Amino acid sequence: MSSDRACMLCGIIQTTNEFGREGCPNCQGVFEQAGVSAMECTSPSFEGMVGMSKPTKSWVAKWLSVNQGIPGIYAIKVDGRLPPEVVELLPHYKPRDGSQIE
């Protein structure tokens, strides 16, 4: 059984221990502002993975809306819903679970 999880906000994939120790390297400030833990904002259920070494130059990173994130492995789709406290802070939030129709 995998201990990998994906952030429901940015999609970065890390181990459960990494999220527990360090939080999300891209989104931790938002989670702290909302008063929630990184573990509440991650999911063990995700689909697809893409590795990015230069997110600022990647069209895939732009498509996934992570072109301002750190290099790493990102999930294409992440199942789950962010806590309402986080969503309220993000006026342009798009769920990563595919539930939003564009």
DSSP file (Angstrom, degrees, kcal/mol; ACC not computed):
  #  RESIDUE AA STRUCTURE BP1 BP2  ACC     N-H-->O    O-->H-N    N-H-->O    O-->H-N    TCO  KAPPA ALPHA  PHI   PSI    X-CA   Y-CA   Z-CA
    1    1 A M              0   0    0      0, 0.0     2,-0.2     0, 0.0     0, 0.0   0.000 360.0 360.0 360.0 133.3    0.0    0.0    0.0
    2    2 A S        -     0   0    0      1,-0.1    13,-0.0    42,-0.1     0, 0.0  -0.459 360.0-158.9 -78.3 145.1    1.4    3.4   -1.0
    3    3 A S        +     0   0    0     -2,-0.2    13,-2.0     2,-0.1     2,-0.2   0.205  55.5 121.8-103.9  13.8    2.0    6.1    1.5
    4    4 A D  E     -A   15   0A   0     11,-0.2     2,-0.3    40,-0.1    11,-0.2  -0.514  38.0-178.1 -78.4 145.7    1.9    8.8   -1.2
    5    5 A R  E     -A   14   0A   0      9,-3.1     9,-2.2    -2,-0.2     2,-0.4  -0.929  16.1-139.7-135.5 159.6   -0.6   11.6   -1.0
    6    6 A A  E     -AB  13  43A   0     37,-2.6    37,-2.4    -2,-0.3     2,-0.3  -0.968  24.1-113.3-123.3 140.8   -1.4   14.5   -3.3
    7    7 A C  E  >  - B   0  42A   0      5,-2.1     4,-0.9    -2,-0.4    35,-0.3  -0.529  17.8-144.9 -68.5 131.8   -2.2   18.1   -2.2
    8    8 A M  T  4 S+     0   0    0     33,-3.2    88,-0.5    -2,-0.3    74,-0.2   0.627  96.6  46.0 -74.7 -12.3   -5.8   18.9   -3.1
    9    9 A L  T  4 S+     0   0    0     32,-0.5    85,-0.2    86,-0.1    -1,-0.1   0.898 132.8   8.6 -94.6 -53.5   -4.8   22.5   -3.9
   10   10 A C  T  4 S-     0   0    0      2,-0.1    -2,-0.1    56,-0.0    59,-0.1   0.699  89.8-128.4-103.4 -22.2   -1.7   22.2   -6.0
   11   11 A G     <  +     0   0    0     -4,-0.9    64,-2.9     1,-0.3    -3,-0.1   0.433  48.3 156.2  91.4  -0.7   -1.5   18.5   -6.7
   12   12 A I  B     -C   74   0B   0     62,-0.2    -5,-2.1    -6,-0.1     2,-0.5  -0.342  36.1-136.2 -62.4 141.1    2.1   17.9   -5.6
   13   13 A I  E     +A    6   0A   0     60,-3.0    60,-0.4    -7,-0.2     2,-0.3  -0.869  37.3 147.5-104.4 129.3    2.7   14.3   -4.5
   14   14 A Q  E     -A    5   0A   0     -9,-2.2    -9,-3.1    -2,-0.5     2,-0.1  -0.889  48.9 -84.6-144.2 173.2    4.7   13.5   -1.4
   15   15 A T  E  >  -A    4   0A   0     -2,-0.3     4,-2.2   -11,-0.2   -11,-0.2  -0.411  39.3-111.3 -77.6 161.9    4.7   10.8    1.3
   16   16 A T  H  > S+     0   0    0    -13,-2.0     4,-2.5     1,-0.2     5,-0.2   0.903 120.1  53.9 -57.4 -41.9    2.4   11.0    4.2
   17   17 A N  H  > S+     0   0    0      2,-0.2     4,-2.6     1,-0.2     5,-0.3   0.895 106.6  50.9 -62.2 -40.8    5.4   11.6    6.4
   18   18 A E  H  >>S+     0   0    0      2,-0.2     4,-2.9     1,-0.2     5,-0.8   0.929 112.5  45.5 -64.0 -45.0    6.6   14.6    4.3
   19   19 A F  H  X5S+     0   0    0     -4,-2.2     4,-1.2     3,-0.2    19,-0.2   0.904 114.8  49.3 -63.6 -39.7    3.2   16.2    4.5
   20   20 A G  H  <5S+     0   0    0     -4,-2.5    -2,-0.2    -5,-0.2    -1,-0.2   0.888 120.1  35.3 -66.1 -39.8    3.0   15.6    8.2
   21   21 A R  H  <5S+     0   0    0     -4,-2.6    -2,-0.2    -5,-0.2    -3,-0.2   0.925 137.5  12.3 -79.1 -48.2    6.5   17.0    8.9
   22   22 A E  H  <5S-     0   0    0     -4,-2.9    -3,-0.2     1,-0.3    -2,-0.2   0.554  89.9-140.6-113.3 -12.0    6.8   19.8    6.5
   23   23 A G     << -     0   0    0     -4,-1.2    -1,-0.3    -5,-0.8    -2,-0.1  -0.359  56.0 -29.5  76.3-165.1    3.4   20.5    5.0
   24   24 A C     >  -     0   0    0      1,-0.1     4,-1.7    -2,-0.1     5,-0.2  -0.762  52.0-145.6 -88.3 127.4    2.9   21.3    1.4
   25   25 A P  T  4 S+     0   0    0      0, 0.0    -1,-0.1     0, 0.0     4,-0.1   0.726  98.6  35.2 -66.4 -19.6    5.8   23.1   -0.1
   26   26 A N  T  4 S+     0   0    0     44,-0.1     3,-0.1     2,-0.1     4,-0.1   0.775 129.4  26.6 -98.9 -32.6    3.5   25.2   -2.4
   27   27 A C  T >> S+     0   0    0      1,-0.1     4,-2.0     2,-0.1     3,-0.8   0.386  79.3 108.2-118.7   1.6    0.4   25.8   -0.3
   28   28 A Q  H 3X S+     0   0    0     -4,-1.7     4,-2.6     1,-0.3     5,-0.2   0.840  79.9  56.9 -56.6 -37.1    1.4   25.6    3.4
   29   29 A G  H 3> S+     0   0    0      1,-0.2     4,-2.2     2,-0.2    -1,-0.3   0.892 107.9  47.4 -61.2 -40.2    0.9   29.4    3.9
   30   30 A V  H <> S+     0   0    0     -3,-0.8     4,-2.0     2,-0.2    -1,-0.2   0.913 112.0  50.0 -66.4 -43.1   -2.7   29.2    2.7
   31   31 A F  H  X>S+     0   0    0     -4,-2.0     5,-2.5     1,-0.2     4,-0.9   0.907 111.8  47.7 -63.7 -41.3   -3.4   26.2    4.9
   32   32 A E  H ><5S+     0   0    0     -4,-2.6     3,-0.5     1,-0.2    -1,-0.2   0.903 110.1  52.3 -65.7 -40.9   -1.9   28.0    7.9
   33   33 A Q  H 3<5S+     0   0    0     -4,-2.2    -1,-0.2     1,-0.2    -2,-0.2   0.873 111.9  46.8 -61.9 -36.5   -3.9   31.2    7.1
   34   34 A A  H 3<5S-     0   0    0     -4,-2.0    -1,-0.2    -5,-0.1    -2,-0.2   0.617 113.4-121.3 -80.4 -12.9   -7.1   29.0    7.0
   35   35 A G  T <<5S+     0   0    0     -4,-0.9     2,-0.3    -3,-0.5    -3,-0.2   0.807  70.5 121.4  77.5  30.4   -6.1   27.3   10.3
   36   36 A V      < -     0   0    0     -5,-2.5    -1,-0.3    -6,-0.1     2,-0.2  -0.851  61.4-112.1-122.2 160.2   -6.1   23.8    8.8
   37   37 A S    >>  -     0   0    0     -2,-0.3     3,-0.7     1,-0.1     4,-0.5  -0.535  24.4-118.3 -88.2 157.8   -3.4   21.1    8.7
   38   38 A A  G >4 S+     0   0    0      1,-0.2     3,-1.2   -19,-0.2   -18,-0.1   0.844 113.7  62.5 -60.7 -33.9   -1.7   20.0    5.5
   39   39 A M  G >4 S+     0   0    0      1,-0.3     3,-1.0     2,-0.2    -1,-0.2   0.820  98.4  55.4 -64.2 -30.4   -3.1   16.5    6.1
   40   40 A E  G <4 S+     0   0    0     -3,-0.7    -1,-0.3     1,-0.2    -2,-0.2   0.683 109.6  48.8 -71.3 -17.0   -6.7   17.8    5.9
   41   41 A C  G << S+     0   0    0     -3,-1.2   -33,-3.2    -4,-0.5   -32,-0.5   0.134 100.7  76.6-112.9  17.4   -5.8   19.2    2.5
   42   42 A T  E <   -B    7   0A   0     -3,-1.0   -35,-0.2   -35,-0.3    39,-0.1  -0.865  59.3-155.7-124.9 161.8   -4.2   16.1    0.9
   43   43 A S  E     -B    6   0A   0    -37,-2.4   -37,-2.6    -2,-0.3    37,-0.1  -0.996  20.9-149.1-138.8 141.6   -5.7   12.9   -0.4
   44   44 A P  S    S+     0   0    0      0, 0.0     2,-0.7     0, 0.0   -40,-0.1   0.524  86.0  80.8 -81.4  -4.5   -4.3    9.3   -0.9
   45   45 A S        +     0   0    0     34,-0.3    34,-2.5   -39,-0.1     2,-0.3  -0.889  59.0 134.0-109.2 109.4   -6.6    9.0   -4.0
   46   46 A F  E     -D   78   0B   0     -2,-0.7     2,-0.4    32,-0.2    32,-0.2  -0.969  38.6-137.4-149.7 162.2   -5.2   10.6   -7.1
   47   47 A E  E     +D   77   0B   0     30,-2.8    30,-2.0    -2,-0.3    29,-1.5  -0.952  60.1   3.6-127.1 144.0   -4.8    9.8  -10.8
   48   48 A G  E     -     0   0B   0     -2,-0.4    28,-1.1    27,-0.2     2,-0.4   0.488  60.2-137.7  66.3 148.3   -1.9   10.4  -13.2
   49   49 A M  E     -D   75   0B   0     26,-0.2     2,-0.4    27,-0.1    26,-0.2  -0.998  15.0-174.9-140.6 143.5    1.5   11.8  -12.5
   50   50 A V  E     -D   74   0B   0     24,-2.3    24,-2.9    -2,-0.4     2,-0.4  -0.996  17.2-141.8-137.7 133.8    3.7   14.3  -14.3
   51   51 A G  E     -D   73   0B   0     -2,-0.4     2,-0.5    22,-0.2    22,-0.2  -0.788  16.2-169.0 -95.8 136.4    7.2   15.3  -13.3
   52   52 A M  E     +D   72   0B   0     20,-2.9    20,-1.8    -2,-0.4    -2,-0.0  -0.977  20.4 171.5-129.4 122.3    8.3   18.9  -13.7
   53   53 A S  S    S+     0   0    0     -2,-0.5    -1,-0.1     1,-0.2    20,-0.0   0.705  88.7  26.8 -96.1 -24.7   11.8   20.1  -13.3
   54   54 A K    >>  +     0   0    0      1,-0.1     3,-1.9    16,-0.1     4,-0.5  -0.611  66.5 172.8-136.5  74.9   11.1   23.7  -14.6
   55   55 A P  G >4 S+     0   0    0      0, 0.0     3,-1.0     0, 0.0     7,-0.1   0.813  77.1  61.4 -55.6 -33.2    7.4   24.5  -13.8
   56   56 A T  G 34 S+     0   0    0      1,-0.2    11,-0.1    13,-0.2    12,-0.0   0.714 112.3  38.2 -68.6 -17.8    7.8   28.1  -14.8
   57   57 A K  G <4 S+     0   0    0     -3,-1.9     2,-0.5     5,-0.0    -1,-0.2   0.360  96.0 102.1-110.2   3.3    8.7   27.0  -18.4
   58   58 A S    <X  -     0   0    0     -3,-1.0     4,-1.7    -4,-0.5     5,-0.1  -0.764  53.9-159.9 -98.5 128.1    6.3   24.1  -18.7
   59   59 A W  H  > S+     0   0    0     -2,-0.5     4,-2.4     2,-0.2    -1,-0.1   0.833  99.0  55.7 -70.2 -30.0    3.1   24.3  -20.7
   60   60 A V  H  > S+     0   0    0      2,-0.2     4,-2.3     1,-0.2    -1,-0.2   0.908 106.1  50.5 -66.2 -40.9    1.8   21.2  -18.7
   61   61 A A  H  4>S+     0   0    0      2,-0.2     5,-3.0     1,-0.2     6,-0.7   0.898 111.2  48.7 -62.6 -39.5    2.5   23.1  -15.4
   62   62 A K  H ><5S+     0   0    0     -4,-1.7     3,-1.0     3,-0.2    -2,-0.2   0.920 110.1  51.2 -65.6 -42.4    0.6   26.1  -16.8
   63   63 A W  H 3<5S+     0   0    0     -4,-2.4    -2,-0.2     1,-0.3    -1,-0.2   0.868 114.1  44.2 -61.4 -38.1   -2.3   23.7  -17.8
   64   64 A L  T 3<5S-     0   0    0     -4,-2.3    -1,-0.3    -5,-0.1    -2,-0.2   0.458 113.1-121.8 -84.9  -1.6   -2.3   22.3  -14.3
   65   65 A S  T < 5S+     0   0    0     -3,-1.0    -3,-0.2    -4,-0.4    -4,-0.1   0.856  85.4 108.2  62.1  38.6   -2.1   25.8  -12.8
   66   66 A V    > < +     0   0    0     -5,-3.0     3,-2.2    -6,-0.1    -4,-0.2   0.091  29.0 118.2-125.9  20.8    1.2   24.9  -10.9
   67   67 A N  T 3  S+     0   0    0     -6,-0.7    -5,-0.1     1,-0.3    -9,-0.1   0.598  79.2  51.4 -68.3  -8.6    3.6   26.9  -13.0
   68   68 A Q  T 3  S+     0   0    0     -7,-0.2    -1,-0.3    -3,-0.1   -12,-0.1   0.340  96.3  97.9-102.6   4.3    4.5   28.9   -9.9
   69   69 A G  S <  S-     0   0    0     -3,-2.2   -13,-0.2     1,-0.1     3,-0.1  -0.210  81.9 -90.4 -85.2 178.0    5.1   25.8   -7.8
   70   70 A I        -     0   0    0      1,-0.1    -1,-0.1   -15,-0.1   -18,-0.1  -0.448  52.3 -86.1 -82.4 159.7    8.3   24.0   -7.0
   71   71 A P  S    S+     0   0    0      0, 0.0     2,-0.3     0, 0.0   -18,-0.2  -0.389  79.4  98.9 -61.0 145.1    9.8   21.2   -9.2
   72   72 A G  E    S- D   0  52B   0    -20,-1.8   -20,-2.9    -3,-0.1     2,-0.5  -0.986  74.9 -52.1 166.4-168.2    8.4   17.8   -8.3
   73   73 A I  E     - D   0  51B   0    -60,-0.4   -60,-3.0    -2,-0.3     2,-0.4  -0.885  51.9-168.0-101.8 128.7    5.9   15.2   -9.2
   74   74 A Y  E     -CD  12  50B   0    -24,-2.9   -24,-2.3    -2,-0.5     2,-0.2  -0.917  18.2-125.2-122.1 144.4    2.3   16.4   -9.6
   75   75 A A  E     - D   0  49B   0    -64,-2.9   -26,-0.2    -2,-0.4   -27,-0.2  -0.601   7.6-147.8 -82.7 145.5   -1.1   14.5   -9.8
   76   76 A I  E    S+     0   0B   0    -29,-1.5     2,-0.4   -28,-1.1   -28,-0.2   0.892  87.6  16.5 -76.9 -42.7   -3.3   15.2  -12.8
   77   77 A K  E     - D   0  47B   0    -30,-2.0   -30,-2.8   -29,-0.3     2,-0.5  -0.998  68.1-165.3-134.6 134.9   -6.5   14.6  -10.8
   78   78 A V  E     - D   0  46B   0     18,-2.2   -32,-0.2    -2,-0.4     2,-0.2  -0.982  16.3-138.2-124.6 122.4   -6.9   14.5   -7.0
   79   79 A D        +     0   0    0    -34,-2.5   -34,-0.3    -2,-0.5     2,-0.2  -0.542  60.9  52.4 -78.4 142.3  -10.0   13.1   -5.3
   80   80 A G  S    S-     0   0    0     -2,-0.2     2,-0.4   -37,-0.1    17,-0.2  -0.470  74.6 -93.0 121.7 168.1  -11.4   14.9   -2.3
   81   81 A R        -     0   0    0     -2,-0.2   -39,-0.1   -39,-0.1   -73,-0.1  -0.961  30.6-122.1-122.9 136.0  -12.6   18.4   -1.3
   82   82 A L        -     0   0    0     -2,-0.4   -41,-0.1   -74,-0.2    -2,-0.0  -0.400  43.8 -91.1 -68.0 150.7  -10.6   21.1    0.5
   83   83 A P    >>  -     0   0    0      0, 0.0     4,-1.7     0, 0.0     3,-1.4  -0.341  35.9-116.9 -59.0 145.5  -12.0   22.3    3.8
   84   84 A P  H 3> S+     0   0    0      0, 0.0     4,-2.3     0, 0.0     5,-0.2   0.800 113.0  65.5 -57.2 -29.8  -14.3   25.3    3.3
   85   85 A E  H 34 S+     0   0    0      1,-0.2     4,-0.5     2,-0.2   -50,-0.0   0.846 106.1  43.0 -62.2 -32.8  -11.9   27.5    5.3
   86   86 A V  H X4 S+     0   0    0     -3,-1.4     3,-1.1     2,-0.2     4,-0.5   0.921 111.7  52.1 -77.5 -46.4   -9.4   27.1    2.5
   87   87 A V  H >< S+     0   0    0     -4,-1.7     3,-1.5     1,-0.3     6,-0.3   0.861 102.5  60.7 -59.5 -37.0  -11.8   27.6   -0.4
   88   88 A E  T 3< S+     0   0    0     -4,-2.3    -1,-0.3     1,-0.3    -2,-0.2   0.784 102.5  52.7 -61.7 -27.3  -13.1   30.8    1.2
   89   89 A L  T <  S+     0   0    0     -3,-1.1    -1,-0.3    -4,-0.5    -2,-0.2   0.571 102.5  65.2 -82.3  -9.3   -9.5   32.3    0.9
   90   90 A L    X   -     0   0    0     -3,-1.5     3,-1.6    -4,-0.5    -1,-0.2  -0.819  55.9-179.5-122.2  90.9   -9.3   31.4   -2.8
   91   91 A P  T 3  S+     0   0    0      0, 0.0    -1,-0.1     0, 0.0    -4,-0.0   0.746  87.2  42.6 -63.7 -23.0  -11.7   33.3   -5.0
   92   92 A H  T 3  S+     0   0    0      2,-0.1     2,-0.1    -5,-0.0    -5,-0.0   0.035  81.9 149.7-111.4  26.4  -10.5   31.6   -8.2
   93   93 A Y    <   -     0   0    0     -3,-1.6   -84,-0.0    -6,-0.3    -3,-0.0  -0.374  26.7-167.4 -66.1 132.5  -10.2   28.0   -6.8
   94   94 A K        -     0   0    0    -85,-0.2    -2,-0.1    -2,-0.1    -1,-0.0  -0.987  26.0-120.2-118.9 119.8  -10.8   25.2   -9.3
   95   95 A P    >   -     0   0    0      0, 0.0     3,-0.6     0, 0.0     5,-0.3  -0.264  10.3-145.1 -57.2 143.0  -11.2   21.7   -7.7
   96   96 A R  T 3  S+     0   0    0    -88,-0.5   -18,-2.2     1,-0.2   -15,-0.1   0.354  87.1  80.4 -89.9   4.0   -8.6   19.1   -8.8
   97   97 A D  T 3  S-     0   0    0    -20,-0.2    -1,-0.2   -17,-0.2   -20,-0.1   0.405 107.2-111.9 -93.0   3.9  -11.1   16.3   -8.7
   98   98 A G  S <  S+     0   0    0     -3,-0.6    -2,-0.1   -20,-0.1   -19,-0.1   0.554  83.3 122.0  82.3   7.8  -12.6   17.1  -12.1
   99   99 A S        +     0   0    0      2,-0.1     2,-0.5     0, 0.0    -3,-0.1   0.684  50.6  84.5 -78.8 -17.7  -16.0   18.2  -10.6
  100  100 A Q  S    S-     0   0    0     -5,-0.3     2,-0.5     2,-0.0    -6,-0.0  -0.755  70.5-147.3 -90.1 125.8  -15.9   21.8  -12.1
  101  101 A I              0   0    0     -2,-0.5    -2,-0.1     1,-0.1    -3,-0.0  -0.791 360.0 360.0 -92.0 128.1  -17.1   22.1  -15.6
  102  102 A E              0   0    0     -2,-0.5    -1,-0.1     0, 0.0    -2,-0.0   0.462 360.0 360.0 -89.9 360.0  -15.3   24.7  -17.6
